[in-house]
Amino acid sequence: MDEAFAHLEGNNLRNNKKTEIPPDGGWGYIVCIGVGFTFMLGFGSSNAFGILFNNFFLEQDGASGLPLVIGVYNGALSIAGFLSGIALKKYSFRQVGLVGAGLFVLGDILTIFVQRTYQLVFTFGVIRGAGFGVMIPVSFTAFNCYFTKKRTAMMSANQTMSSMASITFPILVTYLLSEYGFRWTLALVMAVDLHLIFAMIVMHPVEWHMIKTADCPEIGEDNVVGTKSTSRHESIQKSIIKVIYENVELDLLKDPRFVSTLIGLGFAFVSDVTYLAMEPMLLFSYGYSQMQVATCVMIGAIADLAARFCLAVFTYFYNVDSKKLFFAGTCVTMVLRVALVSSDNLNFVIAITAVSGLVRCSVQVLFPLVLVSAAPDRFPAALALHILFSGFLMLMADPLIGVIYETTGSYVNCFLAMSFCCLVCIVLWTVEYFVSRKHSS
């Protein structure tokens, strides 16, 4: 069976005869490991970005380029992720995934040789970010195809792998920098990231591992050829703009409640992602050693992991309003961003970082639930709009935060700008709450 069309053919066959079911295990466990490695290496190394490139930015006359790189990285990730979802309609998991892994590793290789910030923007921001963006939909889609009953347990395992990487990478990078220096550390990171190629190779089409049900007849191979022939003749001569237009349901933007949710989530994400990148730079400006900075980042990651576990247990027994909890977390986050720049006392900073890690869980874990509450029957379309909006917002907002640092020479104003992003979400949702309450009464 041709791999490029296996998932398309399998869908048609299952819809016609229901002869096969996903394995819910078997090769799915290998896929689960591949997904775990993808998120572990993608998110883990990004979490140590500020530590890894601190001296590089200092040599470039300050850290104003850091928000630019992070903004471009997340913008490229979001846009590539959206286009990857479209590509998966025509190509297999492995074909799309290997393109992403190739771009990710290529970005790593080129980053080893960068000398200027604009070069890092291209190698790390554009190429590496796009590579990771391509692999994310591949990983989620493949995972969901292989698992049904065990989906929650296996996703929890993947989340744990990702969180463990966020905990260990800052310490690991600090050790490598002290032992091997900047360029060799980048080379070692690239060598580790080569595992992503193997992670994408194991993303077989689920049709290769389907389990035949005992009470249904097999489907003949002439059916496969007929479907293949139809699929092969589908036109692929479409422009990128037309493809995006056909896959984005813009009529959702006619709903003010959805628009409020979309904008609020986008600004909250800008604050969260920029904070992760810039906190190490702030702590270095306080005069902390690399090990002290790595320890602070690690404590925040441990707190985030603990909060995810507690939230999972709590929500198993009790129902919560995801949007209200997200709103409360954003309010606390706004205060914490200001608190972090109010004192350089190590114990105080550790405490604030730990609380920030606990609260961050509300942003990262609950955003899909908040999004689905705004468009209950149209989540895929809502997610596509969220990805595009957040990506473009980060492309604009993060470089602006860099300009703020370059103009003022202080991280205080940068973190105040992050607080302002949280404030946008808070004000919008507060207005939405009172308006909807007034209309309902």
Residue pairs with C-beta under 8 A, 6 or more apart in sequence:
1 9
1 205
1 207
1 208
1 224
2 228
3 92
3 94
3 95
3 205
4 90
4 91
4 92
4 95
5 92
5 227
5 228
5 231
5 232
6 92
6 205
6 207
6 208
7 88
7 92
7 93
7 145
7 205
7 206
7 207
8 89
8 90
8 227
8 231
9 207
9 224
9 227
9 228
9 231
10 20
10 205
10 206
10 207
10 210
12 227
13 19
13 20
13 207
13 219
13 223
13 224
13 227
14 20
16 219
16 223
17 216
17 217
17 219
18 213
18 216
19 212
19 213
19 216
19 217
19 218
19 219
20 207
20 210
20 211
20 212
20 213
21 148
21 210
21 211
21 213
22 28
22 145
22 146
22 147
22 148
22 206
22 210
22 211
23 146
23 206
23 209
23 210
23 211
24 146
24 147
24 148
24 149
24 150
25 150
26 209
26 211
27 146
27 202
27 204
27 208
27 209
28 146
28 147
28 150
28 154
28 209
30 202
31 142
31 143
31 146
31 202
31 203
31 204
32 143
32 146
32 147
32 154
32 157
32 158
33 199
33 202
34 139
34 142
34 198
34 199
34 200
34 202
34 203
35 139
35 140
35 142
35 143
35 158
35 199
36 157
36 158
36 161
36 162
37 161
37 195
37 196
37 198
37 199
38 135
38 136
38 139
38 196
38 199
38 200
39 139
39 158
39 161
39 162
39 165
40 161
40 162
40 164
40 165
41 165
41 192
41 193
41 195
41 196
42 104
42 132
42 135
42 136
42 196
43 162
43 165
43 166
44 162
44 165
44 166
44 168
44 169
45 52
45 169
45 173
45 189
45 193
46 73
46 276
47 165
47 166
47 169
47 170
47 276
47 297
47 301
48 169
48 170
48 172
48 173
48 294
48 297
49 66
49 70
49 277
50 66
50 276
50 277
50 278
50 279
50 280
50 281
50 293
50 297
51 170
51 173
51 174
51 177
51 280
51 290
51 293
51 294
51 297
52 173
52 177
52 182
52 185
52 186
52 189
53 66
53 69
53 120
54 63
54 280
54 281
54 284
55 182
56 114
56 120
56 182
57 63
57 65
57 66
57 117
57 281
60 116
60 117
62 405
62 406
62 409
63 278
63 281
63 405
63 411
64 402
64 403
64 405
64 406
65 117
65 120
65 121
65 402
66 277
66 278
66 281
66 402
67 274
67 277
67 278
67 398
67 399
67 400
67 401
67 402
67 405
67 414
68 117
68 121
68 125
68 398
68 399
68 402
69 117
69 120
69 121
69 124
69 125
70 125
70 273
70 274
70 277
70 394
70 398
71 125
71 274
71 394
71 395
71 396
71 397
71 398
71 399
71 402
72 121
72 125
72 126
72 129
72 395
72 398
72 399
73 124
73 125
73 128
73 129
74 129
74 273
74 390
74 391
74 394
74 395
74 398
75 129
75 391
75 392
75 394
75 395
76 125
76 126
76 127
76 129
76 130
76 133
76 391
77 129
77 130
77 132
77 133
77 136
77 391
78 133
78 387
78 388
78 390
78 391
78 392
78 394
79 130
79 133
79 387
79 388
79 391
80 100
80 129
80 130
80 131
80 132
80 133
80 134
81 133
81 134
81 136
81 137
81 387
82 244
82 247
82 384
82 387
82 388
82 391
83 134
83 240
83 243
84 96
84 100
84 133
84 134
84 135
84 136
84 137
84 138
85 137
85 141
85 247
85 384
86 243
86 244
86 247
87 96
87 134
88 96
88 137
88 138
88 141
90 234
90 236
92 203
92 205
93 138
93 141
93 142
93 200
93 203
93 204
93 205
94 200
94 201
94 203
94 204
94 205
96 134
96 137
96 138
97 134
97 135
97 138
97 139
97 142
97 199
97 200
97 203
98 197
98 200
98 201
99 134
100 130
100 131
100 132
100 133
100 134
100 135
100 138
100 200
101 131
101 135
101 196
101 197
101 199
101 200
102 131
102 197
103 127
103 128
103 130
103 131
103 134
104 127
104 128
104 131
104 132
104 135
104 193
104 196
105 131
105 190
105 193
105 194
105 196
105 197
106 127
106 131
107 123
107 124
107 126
107 127
107 128
107 129
107 131
108 128
108 186
108 189
108 190
108 193
109 190
110 119
110 122
110 123
110 127
111 120
111 123
111 124
111 128
111 186
111 190
112 183
112 186
112 187
112 190
114 120
114 123
114 124
135 196
135 200
138 200
138 203
139 203
142 203
142 206
143 151
143 154
143 155
143 158
144 151
145 206
146 206
146 209
147 154
156 312
159 308
160 305
163 301
163 304
163 305
163 308
164 305
166 301
166 304
166 305
167 298
167 301
167 302
167 305
168 298
170 280
170 293
170 294
170 297
170 298
170 301
171 294
171 295
171 298
173 185
173 189
173 294
174 290
174 291
174 293
174 294
176 184
176 185
176 188
176 189
177 185
177 290
178 290
180 188
212 218
238 246
244 388
247 384
248 381
248 384
248 385
248 388
249 378
249 381
249 384
249 385
252 258
252 375
252 378
252 381
252 382
252 385
253 259
253 385
255 374
255 375
256 432
257 374
257 432
257 436
258 374
258 375
258 382
260 428
260 429
260 431
260 432
261 323
261 370
261 371
261 373
261 374
261 429
262 374
262 382
262 385
262 386
262 389
263 389
263 424
263 425
263 428
264 330
264 424
264 425
264 428
264 429
265 367
265 370
265 371
265 386
265 390
265 425
266 386
266 389
266 390
266 393
267 393
267 397
267 421
267 422
267 424
267 425
268 326
268 330
268 333
268 363
268 367
268 421
268 422
268 425
269 363
269 367
269 390
269 393
269 394
270 390
270 393
270 394
270 397
270 398
270 418
270 421
271 333
271 337
271 418
271 419
271 421
271 422
272 333
272 360
272 363
272 364
273 394
273 398
274 397
274 398
274 401
274 414
274 418
274 421
275 337
275 356
275 415
275 418
278 401
278 411
278 414
278 415
278 418
279 296
279 297
279 300
279 340
279 353
280 293
280 297
281 411
282 340
282 341
282 411
282 415
283 292
283 293
283 296
283 349
284 293
285 411
286 344
286 349
287 344
288 296
288 346
292 346
295 350
296 349
296 350
296 353
297 353
299 350
299 353
299 354
299 357
300 353
300 354
300 356
300 357
300 360
301 357
302 354
302 357
303 353
303 354
303 355
303 356
303 357
303 358
304 357
304 358
304 360
304 361
304 364
306 358
307 357
307 358
307 359
307 360
307 361
307 362
308 361
308 365
311 361
311 362
311 365
314 320
322 366
322 369
322 370
322 373
323 369
323 370
323 373
323 429
325 362
325 366
326 362
326 363
326 366
326 367
326 370
327 425
327 426
327 429
328 362
329 359
329 360
329 361
329 362
329 363
329 366
330 362
330 363
330 422
330 425
330 426
331 422
331 426
332 355
332 359
333 356
333 359
333 360
333 363
333 422
334 419
334 422
334 423
334 426
335 419
336 352
336 355
336 356
336 359
337 415
337 416
337 418
337 419
337 422
338 415
338 416
338 419
339 352
340 349
340 352
340 353
340 356
340 415
341 411
341 412
341 415
341 416
343 349
367 386
368 379
368 383
371 379
371 382
371 383
371 386
372 379
372 382
374 382
375 381
375 382
397 421
400 417
401 414
401 417
401 418
404 413
404 414
404 417
405 411
405 413
405 414
